[in-house]
Amino acid sequence: MKKIYISLLLLLCSVGAVHAQRVGDITQGTLNELTMFDNRVKQLYGTYYFQKEWSKGKLVIIHEGKVKTFNDYPIRYDLGNQHIEMKVRNGLVPNDKQQIIKIIDDKYLKVFQFINSKTKKVNYFERCADYKTEKPLPGFFEVLHKGKKASLLKYTTTYVQKGNEMKTLGIGSRDERIQRKVRYYLSKGSTTFKIKRRKKAILKALTDKQTEVKAYAKKNKLYFAKVDDLVKIIAHYNSLQ
């Protein structure tokens, strides 16, 4: 009788331990059948913002045919909605220091820039509508290099990645994540087209100076797939006569 009581006690302790596990933990053997899987909790991780922190920036806005520049205003770039959030003082109430947030999209916003909180360098953007792309793009290009003959552009958007939940096995997670999708464009002449960061694709796009560009990259050990190196390659192309 004593042995039976001890066995039952051990079984109850084992079940209790399984219930105490985190959601999605994998157990061993037959204990998988006892794992509690919580289907109610679902969270969204990541951010739609280029950077979460507010950063003082510069904006060039066109309204009613007039161009106006705003300097040193706290701004954030919402990649998901492709607009800028801007903090301004509440002008409706005299002497009110409280700030409100205004949203500005590419209908009025032509250019903006701010200091990157990680690199401490300036990120500069121009609206896509000012470039002739195959299909109209909403939002803004990050200008990595701008030259008279060619400009290198970066277009970043976001999407939601679904969870990897496997209900039958009691593993995985229902949580979703905000991921970024990055595409690179080359603006050359009157057209702007998507381009792959590959040696063959870049040299084909710069065919008029292909030999010089290839030699420059080889001499300076630059890689076409590396963004910083590609910026140098495009800059050299612009310097060629």
C-alpha positions, 0 to 999 in steps of 0.5 A: 500500500505504501509503494502504491501511495509513493507512485501516485505521489510521484505521478502527481508531481510529474504532472505538476511540473509539466503544467509549470512549463512555459508554453511551447516547451518540448518534453520527453517521452509520454509527458508530451501528452500532458503538456498544456498548450495555451492557444489564447495568448498571441503577441506581435513582436518587432516594430513598424518604425525605422527606429523606435526612438524619436530623433530631431530631423529636417523635413521639406514639405510642399503645400499649396505650391509652396515649399517649407522647411522644418528643422529640429523637430522630433520625428519617427519614420513609420515603415508600415504606413510609409509616413512620418510622425512629427511632434509639434506644439499644440498651436490651438491653445496659447502658451500651451507647451504640450506636444501633439503628433502630426502625420505627414505622408508622401502627398506633401512630404518631399524630403526628410532626414534624421540622425540614426540612433545606432550609426550616429550618421544622417539617414536621408530620404526622398519620396518615391513619386519623384522617381520614375519607377516601373510601377508607382511606389508609395513612401520613400527611398533612402538615398545611399548615394546621389550622383549626376549619372546614377543614384543608389536607393534603398526601399524598406517596407514591413510585413507580419510573419505568422507564428509557427504553432503546431497544435497537434504536437503542442510546440511552437508559438502563435506569436507574430513578428514584424519583419523588414523587406529591403529592396535596392534600386538604381536611378540612372538617366530618367529611369529607376529600376530594381537591382540585385547586389550582384557583380553581373547585375551591377556591371550590366547596369553600368555598361558604359563604364563596365571595364573601369568599374570592374577594375576599380572594384578589383583593385580596392577589393570591393564586393558588389554584395556589400552595401558600403562597398557598392556605395563606393562603386557607384560613387566611382562610376559618377566620377568617371568622365 
